[in-house]
Amino acid sequence: MQPAFPKLFTVEEANDLIPKLMELLEDVSVHRDAMREKAPHMEPILRAAGSNGGGKVGAEYGVEAYRLYLAIEAIREEGVLLKDLDTGLLDFPHEREGRVVFLCWHPPEESVGFWHEIEAGYPGRQPL
């Protein structure tokens, strides 16, 4: 049984969405990096969180985590799967030869040029 996806993309639809996804990936990068910058300071804050809620730094970390979630959610709401926060690897559900596969794209590729079976992942990428 094949997984159900809310949308199946044509190659053209996926390519048309890339400019918007690039903006969303930029948001992901900003908030991911902000969380990583704050992460080394989080251990003592998390220990103290039971008594003071983590204070200002804990609250800032929480805000960045929420903003990261919103950026990822905006990508998901487009029907696209974000597979890697660092590379911006995205999969677009697509019908090929009567079965669902993924169109595969990541920056700096200019357009979608690869696909792979759902189970194969990135190592199974094949040119369109």
MOPAC internal coordinates of N, CA, C and O (Angstrom, degrees):
PM7 1SCF
backbone

  N    0.0000 0     0.00 0     0.00 0    0    0    0
  C    1.4606 1     0.00 0     0.00 0    1    0    0
  C    1.5205 1   110.00 1     0.00 0    2    1    0
  O    1.2310 1   120.70 1   -48.22 1    3    2    1
  N    1.3064 1   116.26 1   131.78 1    3    2    1
  C    1.4552 1   120.72 1  -178.51 1    5    3    2
  C    1.5221 1   110.50 1   -86.34 1    6    5    3
  O    1.2310 1   120.72 1   -34.48 1    7    6    5
  N    1.3385 1   116.23 1   145.52 1    7    6    5
  C    1.4659 1   119.06 1   177.69 1    9    7    6
  C    1.5234 1   111.01 1   -65.84 1   10    9    7
  O    1.2310 1   120.98 1   -30.30 1   11   10    9
  N    1.3119 1   115.72 1   149.70 1   11   10    9
  C    1.4625 1   121.12 1   178.58 1   13   11   10
  C    1.5300 1   109.06 1   -94.22 1   14   13   11
  O    1.2310 1   120.77 1   -45.10 1   15   14   13
  N    1.3019 1   116.14 1   134.90 1   15   14   13
  C    1.4570 1   122.18 1   176.70 1   17   15   14
  C    1.5185 1   107.72 1  -122.88 1   18   17   15
  O    1.2310 1   120.18 1   -34.79 1   19   18   17
  N    1.3307 1   117.26 1   145.21 1   19   18   17
  C    1.4670 1   119.34 1  -177.44 1   21   19   18
  C    1.5244 1   112.95 1   -64.85 1   22   21   19
  O    1.2310 1   120.42 1   155.66 1   23   22   21
  N    1.3381 1   116.81 1   -24.34 1   23   22   21
  C    1.4625 1   120.22 1  -178.27 1   25   23   22
  C    1.5171 1   108.89 1  -145.65 1   26   25   23
  O    1.2310 1   121.01 1   -40.17 1   27   26   25
  N    1.3161 1   115.68 1   139.83 1   27   26   25
  C    1.4605 1   121.79 1   170.05 1   29   27   26
  C    1.5225 1   106.80 1  -110.64 1   30   29   27
  O    1.2310 1   120.47 1   -51.76 1   31   30   29
  N    1.3144 1   116.70 1   128.24 1   31   30   29
  C    1.4539 1   123.13 1  -174.70 1   33   31   30
  C    1.5200 1   111.55 1   -95.79 1   34   33   31
  O    1.2310 1   121.00 1   -36.92 1   35   34   33
  N    1.3270 1   115.70 1   143.08 1   35   34   33
  C    1.4548 1   120.37 1   163.37 1   37   35   34
  C    1.5296 1   106.35 1   -82.85 1   38   37   35
  O    1.2310 1   120.19 1   -13.89 1   39   38   37
  N    1.3029 1   117.25 1   166.11 1   39   38   37
  C    1.4662 1   120.45 1   176.72 1   41   39   38
  C    1.5291 1   109.46 1   -60.30 1   42   41   39
  O    1.2310 1   120.37 1   139.02 1   43   42   41
  N    1.3159 1   116.89 1   -40.98 1   43   42   41
  C    1.4655 1   121.33 1  -179.21 1   45   43   42
  C    1.5293 1   111.06 1   -63.49 1   46   45   43
  O    1.2310 1   120.22 1   136.21 1   47   46   45
  N    1.3237 1   117.18 1   -43.79 1   47   46   45
  C    1.4752 1   120.25 1   178.86 1   49   47   46
  C    1.5254 1   110.68 1   -62.57 1   50   49   47
  O    1.2310 1   120.55 1   138.14 1   51   50   49
  N    1.3187 1   116.55 1   -41.86 1   51   50   49
  C    1.4679 1   120.02 1   178.94 1   53   51   50
  C    1.5263 1   109.75 1   -62.75 1   54   53   51
  O    1.2310 1   120.19 1   133.61 1   55   54   53
  N    1.3149 1   117.25 1   -46.39 1   55   54   53
  C    1.4658 1   120.48 1   179.78 1   57   55   54
  C    1.5233 1   112.09 1   -62.92 1   58   57   55
  O    1.2310 1   120.14 1   141.52 1   59   58   57
  N    1.3228 1   117.34 1   -38.48 1   59   58   57
  C    1.4696 1   121.12 1   178.57 1   61   59   58
  C    1.5247 1   111.80 1   -63.68 1   62   61   59
  O    1.2310 1   120.07 1   152.11 1   63   62   61
  N    1.3235 1   117.48 1   -27.89 1   63   62   61
  C    1.4564 1   122.09 1  -177.38 1   65   63   62
  C    1.5375 1   112.93 1   -85.37 1   66   65   63
  O    1.2310 1   120.01 1   166.46 1   67   66   65
  N    1.3170 1   117.58 1   -13.54 1   67   66   65
  C    1.4718 1   120.80 1  -174.92 1   69   67   66
  C    1.5295 1   113.39 1   -56.69 1   70   69   67
  O    1.2310 1   118.08 1   134.83 1   71   70   69
  N    1.3390 1   121.27 1   -45.17 1   71   70   69
  C    1.4744 1   118.46 1   179.56 1   73   71   70
  C    1.5350 1   113.15 1   -57.22 1   74   73   71
  O    1.2310 1   120.44 1   137.10 1   75   74   73
  N    1.3145 1   116.77 1   -42.90 1   75   74   73
  C    1.4728 1   119.89 1   178.13 1   77   75   74
  C    1.5254 1   110.53 1   -65.39 1   78   77   75
  O    1.2310 1   120.51 1   138.57 1   79   78   77
  N    1.3284 1   116.63 1   -41.43 1   79   78   77
  C    1.4651 1   120.58 1  -179.56 1   81   79   78
  C    1.5278 1   111.15 1   -66.05 1   82   81   79
  O    1.2310 1   120.30 1   146.85 1   83   82   81
  N    1.3187 1   117.02 1   -33.15 1   83   82   81
  C    1.4706 1   119.79 1   177.21 1   85   83   82
  C    1.5359 1   110.13 1   -62.17 1   86   85   83
  O    1.2310 1   120.36 1   138.69 1   87   86   85
  N    1.3281 1   116.93 1   -41.31 1   87   86   85
  C    1.4646 1   120.91 1   177.02 1   89   87   86
  C    1.5254 1   110.51 1   -63.64 1   90   89   87
  O    1.2310 1   120.45 1   135.79 1   91   90   89
  N    1.3223 1   116.74 1   -44.21 1   91   90   89
  C    1.4622 1   120.35 1   179.47 1   93   91   90
  C    1.5253 1   111.06 1   -65.14 1   94   93   91
  O    1.2310 1   120.12 1   141.98 1   95   94   93
  N    1.3327 1   117.38 1   -38.02 1   95   94   93
  C    1.4680 1   120.32 1   177.71 1   97   95   94
  C    1.5260 1   111.11 1   -65.49 1   98   97   95
  O    1.2310 1   120.36 1   147.02 1   99   98   97
  N    1.3218 1   116.92 1   -32.98 1   99   98   97
  C    1.4707 1   120.24 1   176.04 1  101   99   98
  C    1.5273 1   109.66 1   -63.33 1  102  101   99
  O    1.2310 1   120.26 1   136.84 1  103  102  101
  N    1.3305 1   117.11 1   -43.16 1  103  102  101
  C    1.4718 1   120.93 1   175.97 1  105  103  102
  C    1.5287 1   110.63 1   -60.60 1  106  105  103
  O    1.2310 1   120.36 1   136.12 1  107  106  105
  N    1.3169 1   116.92 1   -43.88 1  107  106  105
  C    1.4639 1   121.07 1   177.75 1  109  107  106
  C    1.5225 1   109.73 1   -56.68 1  110  109  107
  O    1.2310 1   120.46 1   133.08 1  111  110  109
  N    1.3271 1   116.73 1   -46.92 1  111  110  109
  C    1.4703 1   121.31 1  -177.95 1  113  111  110
  C    1.5235 1   111.93 1   -61.96 1  114  113  111
  O    1.2310 1   120.36 1   136.17 1  115  114  113
  N    1.3168 1   116.92 1   -43.83 1  115  114  113
  C    1.4665 1   121.22 1  -178.72 1  117  115  114
  C    1.5214 1   110.29 1   -60.45 1  118  117  115
  O    1.2310 1   120.12 1   131.54 1  119  118  117
  N    1.3094 1   117.37 1   -48.46 1  119  118  117
  C    1.4692 1   120.69 1  -176.01 1  121  119  118
  C    1.5293 1   111.71 1   -75.31 1  122  121  119
  O    1.2310 1   120.19 1   144.86 1  123  122  121
  N    1.3273 1   117.24 1   -35.14 1  123  122  121
  C    1.4648 1   120.76 1   174.45 1  125  123  122
  C    1.5237 1   109.91 1   -60.10 1  126  125  123
  O    1.2310 1   120.45 1   132.85 1  127  126  125
  N    1.3265 1   116.74 1   -47.15 1  127  126  125
  C    1.4624 1   120.59 1  -178.63 1  129  127  126
  C    1.5250 1   111.88 1   -65.83 1  130  129  127
  O    1.2310 1   120.61 1   141.33 1  131  130  129
  N    1.3309 1   116.45 1   -38.67 1  131  130  129
  C    1.4687 1   119.83 1   178.03 1  133  131  130
  C    1.5234 1   110.69 1   -63.18 1  134  133  131
  O    1.2310 1   120.29 1   139.87 1  135  134  133
  N    1.3204 1   117.05 1   -40.13 1  135  134  133
  C    1.4705 1   119.85 1   178.07 1  137  135  134
  C    1.5248 1   110.84 1   -66.10 1  138  137  135
  O    1.2310 1   120.38 1   138.35 1  139  138  137
  N    1.3196 1   116.87 1   -41.65 1  139  138  137
  C    1.4726 1   120.12 1   179.20 1  141  139  138
  C    1.5268 1   111.16 1   -63.66 1  142  141  139
  O    1.2310 1   120.75 1   143.56 1  143  142  141
  N    1.3174 1   116.17 1   -36.44 1  143  142  141
  C    1.4642 1   120.30 1   179.08 1  145  143  142
  C    1.5268 1   110.75 1   -65.22 1  146  145  143
  O    1.2310 1   120.55 1   142.64 1  147  146  145
  N    1.3021 1   116.56 1   -37.36 1  147  146  145
  C    1.4647 1   121.08 1  -178.40 1  149  147  146
  C    1.5338 1   112.79 1   -83.82 1  150  149  147
  O    1.2310 1   119.92 1   159.29 1  151  150  149
  N    1.3155 1   117.75 1   -20.71 1  151  150  149
  C    1.4655 1   121.99 1  -172.99 1  153  151  150
  C    1.5244 1   114.67 1   -55.49 1  154  153  151
  O    1.2310 1   118.12 1   137.75 1  155  154  153
  N    1.3430 1   121.19 1   -42.25 1  155  154  153
  C    1.4664 1   119.36 1  -178.70 1  157  155  154
  C    1.5359 1   113.58 1   -61.25 1  158  157  155
  O    1.2310 1   120.38 1   157.53 1  159  158  157
  N    1.3076 1   116.88 1   -22.47 1  159  158  157
  C    1.4672 1   121.28 1  -178.26 1  161  159  158
  C    1.5229 1   112.64 1   -92.81 1  162  161  159
  O    1.2310 1   120.22 1  -179.67 1  163  162  161
  N    1.3235 1   117.18 1     0.33 1  163  162  161
  C    1.4577 1   120.19 1  -171.32 1  165  163  162
  C    1.5229 1   114.39 1   -82.96 1  166  165  163
  O    1.2310 1   119.10 1   152.06 1  167  166  165
  N    1.3224 1   119.33 1   -27.94 1  167  166  165
  C    1.4685 1   119.73 1  -174.97 1  169  167  166
  C    1.5315 1   113.02 1   -56.99 1  170  169  167
  O    1.2310 1   119.01 1   127.93 1  171  170  169
  N    1.3457 1   119.50 1   -52.07 1  171  170  169
  C    1.4753 1   117.20 1   178.58 1  173  171  170
  C    1.5281 1   112.58 1   -65.93 1  174  173  171
  O    1.2310 1   120.65 1   149.85 1  175  174  173
  N    1.3099 1   116.36 1   -30.15 1  175  174  173
  C    1.4664 1   119.92 1   179.47 1  177  175  174
  C    1.5241 1   109.93 1   -68.33 1  178  177  175
  O    1.2310 1   120.70 1   137.84 1  179  178  177
  N    1.3263 1   116.27 1   -42.16 1  179  178  177
  C    1.4610 1   119.54 1   179.16 1  181  179  178
  C    1.5234 1   111.28 1   -65.70 1  182  181  179
  O    1.2310 1   120.34 1   143.97 1  183  182  181
  N    1.3422 1   116.95 1   -36.03 1  183  182  181
  C    1.4766 1   119.29 1   176.53 1  185  183  182
  C    1.5178 1   110.67 1   -62.74 1  186  185  183
  O    1.2310 1   120.35 1   142.45 1  187  186  185
  N    1.3248 1   116.94 1   -37.55 1  187  186  185
  C    1.4634 1   120.98 1  -177.57 1  189  187  186
  C    1.5246 1   112.50 1   -85.52 1  190  189  187
  O    1.2310 1   120.36 1   170.03 1  191  190  189
  N    1.3153 1   116.91 1    -9.97 1  191  190  189
  C    1.4639 1   120.77 1  -173.00 1  193  191  190
  C    1.5203 1   112.94 1   -59.74 1  194  193  191
  O    1.2310 1   120.18 1   150.51 1  195  194  193
  N    1.3253 1   117.26 1   -29.49 1  195  194  193
  C    1.4602 1   119.78 1   179.63 1  197  195  194
  C    1.5059 1   112.78 1   -61.38 1  198  197  195
  O    1.2310 1   120.56 1   149.54 1  199  198  197
  N    1.3379 1   116.54 1   -30.46 1  199  198  197
  C    1.4532 1   118.78 1  -177.86 1  201  199  198
  C    1.5217 1   113.70 1  -101.70 1  202  201  199
  O    1.2310 1   120.07 1   153.90 1  203  202  201
  N    1.3553 1   117.46 1   -26.10 1  203  202  201
  C    1.4621 1   116.88 1  -176.86 1  205  203  202
  C    1.5265 1   113.72 1  -131.45 1  206  205  203
  O    1.2310 1   119.93 1  -172.77 1  207  206  205
  N    1.3198 1   117.74 1     7.23 1  207  206  205
  C    1.4502 1   120.64 1   177.47 1  209  207  206
  C    1.5165 1   115.05 1    75.85 1  210  209  207
  O    1.2310 1   120.08 1  -174.53 1  211  210  209
  N    1.3260 1   117.45 1     5.47 1  211  210  209
  C    1.4574 1   120.53 1   177.88 1  213  211  210
  C    1.5050 1   114.31 1    95.14 1  214  213  211
  O    1.2310 1   119.92 1   171.85 1  215  214  213
  N    1.3154 1   117.76 1    -8.15 1  215  214  213
  C    1.4548 1   120.42 1   176.36 1  217  215  214
  C    1.5207 1   112.84 1    64.78 1  218  217  215
  O    1.2310 1   121.66 1    17.76 1  219  218  217
  N    1.3440 1   114.43 1  -162.24 1  219  218  217
  C    1.4633 1   121.58 1  -175.89 1  221  219  218
  C    1.5275 1   112.03 1   -62.61 1  222  221  219
  O    1.2310 1   119.87 1   133.98 1  223  222  221
  N    1.3344 1   117.85 1   -46.02 1  223  222  221
  C    1.4683 1   120.40 1  -177.55 1  225  223  222
  C    1.5311 1   110.11 1   -65.00 1  226  225  223
  O    1.2310 1   120.44 1   138.73 1  227  226  225
  N    1.3232 1   116.76 1   -41.27 1  227  226  225
  C    1.4592 1   120.12 1   177.31 1  229  227  226
  C    1.5153 1   111.55 1   -62.16 1  230  229  227
  O    1.2310 1   120.48 1   139.72 1  231  230  229
  N    1.3181 1   116.70 1   -40.28 1  231  230  229
  C    1.4617 1   120.94 1   178.72 1  233  231  230
  C    1.5224 1   110.58 1   -65.72 1  234  233  231
  O    1.2310 1   120.16 1   138.48 1  235  234  233
  N    1.3437 1   117.29 1   -41.52 1  235  234  233
  C    1.4638 1   121.00 1   178.87 1  237  235  234
  C    1.5333 1   110.71 1   -62.93 1  238  237  235
  O    1.2310 1   120.81 1   139.15 1  239  238  237
  N    1.3195 1   116.05 1   -40.85 1  239  238  237
  C    1.4562 1   120.54 1   178.36 1  241  239  238
  C    1.5274 1   110.08 1   -63.26 1  242  241  239
  O    1.2310 1   121.09 1   137.02 1  243  242  241
  N    1.3161 1   115.53 1   -42.98 1  243  242  241
  C    1.4578 1   120.35 1   178.41 1  245  243  242
  C    1.5192 1   112.20 1   -62.26 1  246  245  243
  O    1.2310 1   120.23 1   140.73 1  247  246  245
  N    1.3225 1   117.17 1   -39.27 1  247  246  245
  C    1.4647 1   121.14 1   178.05 1  249  247  246
  C    1.5228 1   109.95 1   -63.56 1  250  249  247
  O    1.2310 1   120.03 1   135.62 1  251  250  249
  N    1.3431 1   117.54 1   -44.38 1  251  250  249
  C    1.4643 1   120.47 1   178.71 1  253  251  250
  C    1.5259 1   110.97 1   -63.87 1  254  253  251
  O    1.2310 1   120.47 1   139.60 1  255  254  253
  N    1.3300 1   116.71 1   -40.40 1  255  254  253
  C    1.4598 1   120.20 1   178.54 1  257  255  254
  C    1.5308 1   110.06 1   -61.34 1  258  257  255
  O    1.2310 1   120.44 1   138.48 1  259  258  257
  N    1.3208 1   116.76 1   -41.52 1  259  258  257
  C    1.4595 1   120.76 1   179.43 1  261  259  258
  C    1.5260 1   110.88 1   -67.01 1  262  261  259
  O    1.2310 1   120.17 1   138.42 1  263  262  261
  N    1.3277 1   117.28 1   -41.58 1  263  262  261
  C    1.4667 1   120.74 1   178.41 1  265  263  262
  C    1.5292 1   110.62 1   -64.28 1  266  265  263
  O    1.2310 1   120.15 1   141.27 1  267  266  265
  N    1.3275 1   117.33 1   -38.73 1  267  266  265
  C    1.4619 1   120.82 1   176.06 1  269  267  266
  C    1.5313 1   109.73 1   -62.29 1  270  269  267
  O    1.2310 1   120.83 1   134.32 1  271  270  269
  N    1.3089 1   116.03 1   -45.68 1  271  270  269
  C    1.4654 1   120.61 1   177.54 1  273  271  270
  C    1.5282 1   110.49 1   -56.59 1  274  273  271
  O    1.2310 1   119.82 1   134.90 1  275  274  273
  N    1.3357 1   117.94 1   -45.10 1  275  274  273
  C    1.4625 1   120.88 1  -178.54 1  277  275  274
  C    1.5271 1   111.67 1   -63.93 1  278  277  275
  O    1.2310 1   120.09 1   141.07 1  279  278  277
  N    1.3211 1   117.44 1   -38.93 1  279  278  277
  C    1.4648 1   120.91 1   178.90 1  281  279  278
  C    1.5335 1   110.54 1   -65.75 1  282  281  279
  O    1.2310 1   120.62 1   136.84 1  283  282  281
  N    1.3207 1   116.43 1   -43.16 1  283  282  281
  C    1.4670 1   120.35 1   177.90 1  285  283  282
  C    1.5292 1   110.28 1   -66.09 1  286  285  283
  O    1.2310 1   120.63 1   139.59 1  287  286  285
  N    1.3080 1   116.41 1   -40.41 1  287  286  285
  C    1.4616 1   121.22 1   179.67 1  289  287  286
  C    1.5297 1   111.02 1   -63.79 1  290  289  287
  O    1.2310 1   119.79 1   143.82 1  291  290  289
  N    1.3295 1   118.01 1   -36.18 1  291  290  289
  C    1.4607 1   120.96 1   178.28 1  293  291  290
  C    1.5285 1   110.78 1   -63.21 1  294  293  291
  O    1.2310 1   120.27 1   143.65 1  295  294  293
  N    1.3255 1   117.09 1   -36.35 1  295  294  293
  C    1.4687 1   121.13 1   176.26 1  297  295  294
  C    1.5285 1   109.42 1   -67.73 1  298  297  295
  O    1.2310 1   120.77 1   134.08 1  299  298  297
  N    1.3347 1   116.13 1   -45.92 1  299  298  297
  C    1.4609 1   120.74 1  -179.57 1  301  299  298
  C    1.5314 1   111.07 1   -61.37 1  302  301  299
  O    1.2310 1   120.43 1   142.59 1  303  302  301
  N    1.3278 1   116.78 1   -37.41 1  303  302  301
  C    1.4673 1   120.66 1  -179.86 1  305  303  302
  C    1.5280 1   112.08 1   -64.96 1  306  305  303
  O    1.2310 1   120.08 1   158.18 1  307  306  305
  N    1.3103 1   117.45 1   -21.82 1  307  306  305
  C    1.4676 1   121.47 1   175.18 1  309  307  306
  C    1.5305 1   111.08 1   -77.72 1  310  309  307
  O    1.2310 1   120.35 1   170.19 1  311  310  309
  N    1.3404 1   116.93 1    -9.81 1  311  310  309
  C    1.4541 1   121.39 1  -178.47 1  313  311  310
  C    1.5175 1   113.16 1    93.28 1  314  313  311
  O    1.2310 1   120.68 1  -168.52 1  315  314  313
  N    1.3373 1   116.31 1    11.48 1  315  314  313
  C    1.4626 1   123.35 1  -175.58 1  317  315  314
  C    1.5203 1   108.93 1  -107.04 1  318  317  315
  O    1.2310 1   120.79 1   -34.00 1  319  318  317
  N    1.3327 1   116.09 1   146.00 1  319  318  317
  C    1.4638 1   121.19 1  -179.87 1  321  319  318
  C    1.5251 1   109.98 1  -104.57 1  322  321  319
  O    1.2310 1   120.35 1   -56.95 1  323  322  321
  N    1.3249 1   116.93 1   123.05 1  323  322  321
  C    1.4602 1   122.34 1   174.39 1  325  323  322
  C    1.5160 1   107.31 1   -85.54 1  326  325  323
  O    1.2310 1   120.60 1   -61.96 1  327  326  325
  N    1.3287 1   116.45 1   118.04 1  327  326  325
  C    1.4607 1   121.22 1  -175.17 1  329  327  326
  C    1.5163 1   113.48 1  -100.05 1  330  329  327
  O    1.2310 1   119.64 1   157.49 1  331  330  329
  N    1.3455 1   118.30 1   -22.51 1  331  330  329
  C    1.4592 1   120.45 1  -177.63 1  333  331  330
  C    1.5251 1   109.17 1  -149.15 1  334  333  331
  O    1.2310 1   120.76 1   -60.32 1  335  334  333
  N    1.3386 1   116.15 1   119.68 1  335  334  333
  C    1.4588 1   121.21 1  -179.00 1  337  335  334
  C    1.5187 1   112.35 1   -66.43 1  338  337  335
  O    1.2310 1   119.92 1   149.64 1  339  338  337
  N    1.3225 1   117.76 1   -30.36 1  339  338  337
  C    1.4644 1   120.51 1  -175.19 1  341  339  338
  C    1.5182 1   112.88 1   -82.90 1  342  341  339
  O    1.2310 1   119.71 1   138.98 1  343  342  341
  N    1.3219 1   118.16 1   -41.02 1  343  342  341
  C    1.4646 1   120.22 1  -177.72 1  345  343  342
  C    1.5206 1   112.56 1   -92.91 1  346  345  343
  O    1.2310 1   120.11 1   164.10 1  347  346  345
  N    1.3247 1   117.40 1   -15.90 1  347  346  345
  C    1.4592 1   120.49 1  -175.99 1  349  347  346
  C    1.5153 1   112.56 1    75.54 1  350  349  347
  O    1.2310 1   120.61 1  -154.57 1  351  350  349
  N    1.3164 1   116.44 1    25.43 1  351  350  349
  C    1.4608 1   121.86 1  -178.80 1  353  351  350
  C    1.5299 1   109.76 1   -65.53 1  354  353  351
  O    1.2310 1   121.27 1   -54.10 1  355  354  353
  N    1.3256 1   115.18 1   125.90 1  355  354  353
  C    1.4616 1   121.71 1  -178.75 1  357  355  354
  C    1.5178 1   110.53 1  -124.77 1  358  357  355
  O    1.2310 1   121.04 1   -36.38 1  359  358  357
  N    1.3316 1   115.62 1   143.62 1  359  358  357
  C    1.4607 1   122.57 1   174.15 1  361  359  358
  C    1.5228 1   108.82 1  -119.20 1  362  361  359
  O    1.2310 1   121.51 1   -43.43 1  363  362  361
  N    1.3274 1   114.71 1   136.57 1  363  362  361
  C    1.4547 1   122.88 1   177.95 1  365  363  362
  C    1.5241 1   107.79 1  -114.18 1  366  365  363
  O    1.2310 1   118.79 1   -62.06 1  367  366  365
  N    1.3114 1   119.91 1   117.94 1  367  366  365
  C    1.4691 1   119.79 1   174.93 1  369  367  366
  C    1.5263 1   109.75 1   -57.71 1  370  369  367
  O    1.2310 1   120.90 1   -41.19 1  371  370  369
  N    1.3201 1   115.88 1   138.81 1  371  370  369
  C    1.4655 1   121.95 1  -171.61 1  373  371  370
  C    1.5310 1   108.32 1  -151.72 1  374  373  371
  O    1.2310 1   120.60 1   -36.22 1  375  374  373
  N    1.3139 1   116.47 1   143.78 1  375  374  373
  C    1.4698 1   119.50 1   174.94 1  377  375  374
  C    1.5147 1   109.14 1   -94.87 1  378  377  375
  O    1.2310 1   121.13 1   -52.55 1  379  378  377
  N    1.3189 1   115.44 1   127.45 1  379  378  377
  C    1.4657 1   121.91 1   179.50 1  381  379  378
  C    1.5231 1   108.02 1  -136.64 1  382  381  379
  O    1.2310 1   120.88 1   -58.76 1  383  382  381
  N    1.2985 1   115.92 1   121.24 1  383  382  381
  C    1.4637 1   121.70 1   177.85 1  385  383  382
  C    1.5352 1   111.82 1    52.47 1  386  385  383
  O    1.2310 1   120.93 1  -138.86 1  387  386  385
  N    1.3373 1   115.84 1    41.14 1  387  386  385
  C    1.4510 1   121.20 1   174.88 1  389  387  386
  C    1.5120 1   116.47 1    80.75 1  390  389  387
  O    1.2310 1   119.85 1  -171.99 1  391  390  389
  N    1.3292 1   117.89 1     8.01 1  391  390  389
  C    1.4725 1   120.27 1   177.74 1  393  391  390
  C    1.5290 1   109.33 1  -135.19 1  394  393  391
  O    1.2310 1   121.17 1   -20.93 1  395  394  393
  N    1.3144 1   115.37 1   159.07 1  395  394  393
  C    1.4601 1   120.45 1   179.84 1  397  395  394
  C    1.5283 1   108.69 1   -86.38 1  398  397  395
  O    1.2310 1   121.47 1   -50.47 1  399  398  397
  N    1.3263 1   114.80 1   129.53 1  399  398  397
  C    1.4639 1   123.85 1   175.43 1  401  399  398
  C    1.5274 1   106.50 1  -132.47 1  402  401  399
  O    1.2310 1   120.14 1     3.02 1  403  402  401
  N    1.3160 1   117.34 1  -176.98 1  403  402  401
  C    1.4570 1   120.96 1   176.04 1  405  403  402
  C    1.5192 1   110.26 1  -114.93 1  406  405  403
  O    1.2310 1   120.95 1   -47.92 1  407  406  405
  N    1.3350 1   115.78 1   132.08 1  407  406  405
  C    1.4443 1   120.66 1   161.74 1  409  407  406
  C    1.5183 1   105.47 1   -77.42 1  410  409  407
  O    1.2310 1   120.07 1   -38.81 1  411  410  409
  N    1.3123 1   117.47 1   141.19 1  411  410  409
  C    1.4546 1   121.33 1  -170.68 1  413  411  410
  C    1.5302 1   109.33 1  -125.22 1  414  413  411
  O    1.2310 1   120.64 1   -49.47 1  415  414  413
  N    1.3382 1   116.37 1   130.53 1  415  414  413
  C    1.4679 1   121.08 1  -178.56 1  417  415  414
  C    1.5198 1   109.94 1  -148.95 1  418  417  415
  O    1.2310 1   120.79 1   -33.17 1  419  418  417
  N    1.3185 1   116.10 1   146.83 1  419  418  417
  C    1.4592 1   121.59 1   168.82 1  421  419  418
  C    1.5236 1   109.56 1  -154.77 1  422  421  419
  O    1.2310 1   120.75 1   -26.92 1  423  422  421
  N    1.3444 1   116.17 1   153.08 1  423  422  421
  C    1.4603 1   119.11 1   175.67 1  425  423  422
  C    1.5234 1   108.80 1   -62.55 1  426  425  423
  O    1.2310 1   118.88 1   -36.02 1  427  426  425
  N    1.2942 1   119.75 1   143.98 1  427  426  425
  C    1.4644 1   128.94 1    10.89 1  429  427  426
  C    1.5317 1   113.61 1   -97.46 1  430  429  427
  O    1.2310 1   119.79 1  -160.15 1  431  430  429
  N    1.3253 1   118.01 1    19.85 1  431  430  429
  C    1.4619 1   118.92 1   178.74 1  433  431  430
  C    1.5295 1   109.14 1   -57.76 1  434  433  431
  O    1.2310 1   120.96 1   -40.55 1  435  434  433
  N    1.3279 1   115.77 1   139.45 1  435  434  433
  C    1.4656 1   120.04 1  -177.15 1  437  435  434
  C    1.5169 1   112.62 1   -79.52 1  438  437  435
  O    1.2310 1   120.43 1   152.53 1  439  438  437
  N    1.3267 1   116.78 1   -27.47 1  439  438  437
  C    1.4583 1   120.59 1  -179.58 1  441  439  438
  C    1.5263 1   108.68 1  -154.82 1  442  441  439
  O    1.2310 1   121.58 1    -9.78 1  443  442  441
  N    1.3145 1   114.57 1   170.22 1  443  442  441
  C    1.4580 1   120.10 1   178.26 1  445  443  442
  C    1.5280 1   107.84 1   -71.71 1  446  445  443
  O    1.2310 1   120.84 1   -56.90 1  447  446  445
  N    1.3125 1   115.99 1   123.10 1  447  446  445
  C    1.4488 1   120.31 1  -179.46 1  449  447  446
  C    1.5130 1   113.47 1  -131.66 1  450  449  447
  O    1.2310 1   120.66 1  -177.34 1  451  450  449
  N    1.3514 1   116.35 1     2.66 1  451  450  449
  C    1.4575 1   120.42 1  -175.34 1  453  451  450
  C    1.5162 1   110.78 1  -137.02 1  454  453  451
  O    1.2310 1   121.54 1   -19.89 1  455  454  453
  N    1.3091 1   114.66 1   160.11 1  455  454  453
  C    1.4609 1   122.40 1   174.17 1  457  455  454
  C    1.5275 1   107.02 1  -143.53 1  458  457  455
  O    1.2310 1   121.30 1   -16.04 1  459  458  457
  N    1.3399 1   115.13 1   163.96 1  459  458  457
  C    1.4695 1   119.58 1   173.64 1  461  459  458
  C    1.5228 1   109.43 1  -155.81 1  462  461  459
  O    1.2310 1   121.97 1   -24.49 1  463  462  461
  N    1.3187 1   113.83 1   155.51 1  463  462  461
  C    1.4681 1   119.55 1   174.04 1  465  463  462
  C    1.5252 1   107.75 1   -61.86 1  466  465  463
  O    1.2310 1   120.31 1   -28.27 1  467  466  465
  N    1.3125 1   117.02 1   151.73 1  467  466  465
  C    1.4585 1   121.68 1  -178.01 1  469  467  466
  C    1.5257 1   110.90 1   -56.07 1  470  469  467
  O    1.2310 1   120.28 1   135.92 1  471  470  469
  N    1.3203 1   117.08 1   -44.08 1  471  470  469
  C    1.4648 1   120.84 1  -176.72 1  473  471  470
  C    1.5267 1   112.88 1   -77.59 1  474  473  471
  O    1.2310 1   119.82 1   160.55 1  475  474  473
  N    1.3241 1   117.94 1   -19.45 1  475  474  473
  C    1.4657 1   121.33 1  -173.52 1  477  475  474
  C    1.5170 1   112.78 1   -77.14 1  478  477  475
  O    1.2310 1   119.81 1   147.57 1  479  478  477
  N    1.3211 1   117.97 1   -32.43 1  479  478  477
  C    1.4477 1   120.19 1  -177.97 1  481  479  478
  C    1.5179 1   113.29 1    65.20 1  482  481  479
  O    1.2310 1   121.35 1     9.86 1  483  482  481
  N    1.3155 1   115.03 1  -170.14 1  483  482  481
  C    1.4578 1   122.05 1  -175.57 1  485  483  482
  C    1.5252 1   113.92 1   -53.26 1  486  485  483
  O    1.2310 1   119.53 1   137.69 1  487  486  485
  N    1.3441 1   118.51 1   -42.31 1  487  486  485
  C    1.4714 1   117.49 1  -179.89 1  489  487  486
  C    1.5339 1   113.85 1   -61.17 1  490  489  487
  O    1.2310 1   120.29 1   160.22 1  491  490  489
  N    1.3256 1   117.05 1   -19.78 1  491  490  489
  C    1.4567 1   121.22 1  -179.97 1  493  491  490
  C    1.5081 1   114.60 1   -93.37 1  494  493  491
  O    1.2310 1   120.24 1  -168.84 1  495  494  493
  N    1.3336 1   117.14 1    11.16 1  495  494  493
  C    1.4780 1   120.66 1  -179.10 1  497  495  494
  C    1.5193 1   111.96 1   -56.68 1  498  497  495
  O    1.2310 1   122.20 1   -42.42 1  499  498  497
  N    1.3283 1   113.39 1   137.58 1  499  498  497
  C    1.4582 1   120.52 1   177.42 1  501  499  498
  C    1.5245 1   108.20 1  -132.38 1  502  501  499
  O    1.2310 1   120.05 1   -34.99 1  503  502  501
  N    1.3196 1   117.51 1   145.01 1  503  502  501
  C    1.4748 1   118.68 1   177.82 1  505  503  502
  C    1.5202 1   111.11 1   -64.16 1  506  505  503
  O    1.2310 1   120.96 1   -32.37 1  507  506  505
  N    1.3218 1   115.76 1   147.63 1  507  506  505
  C    1.4726 1   120.80 1   177.28 1  509  507  506
  C    1.5201 1   110.53 1   -66.22 1  510  509  507
  O    1.2310 1   120.10 1   180.00 1  511  510  509

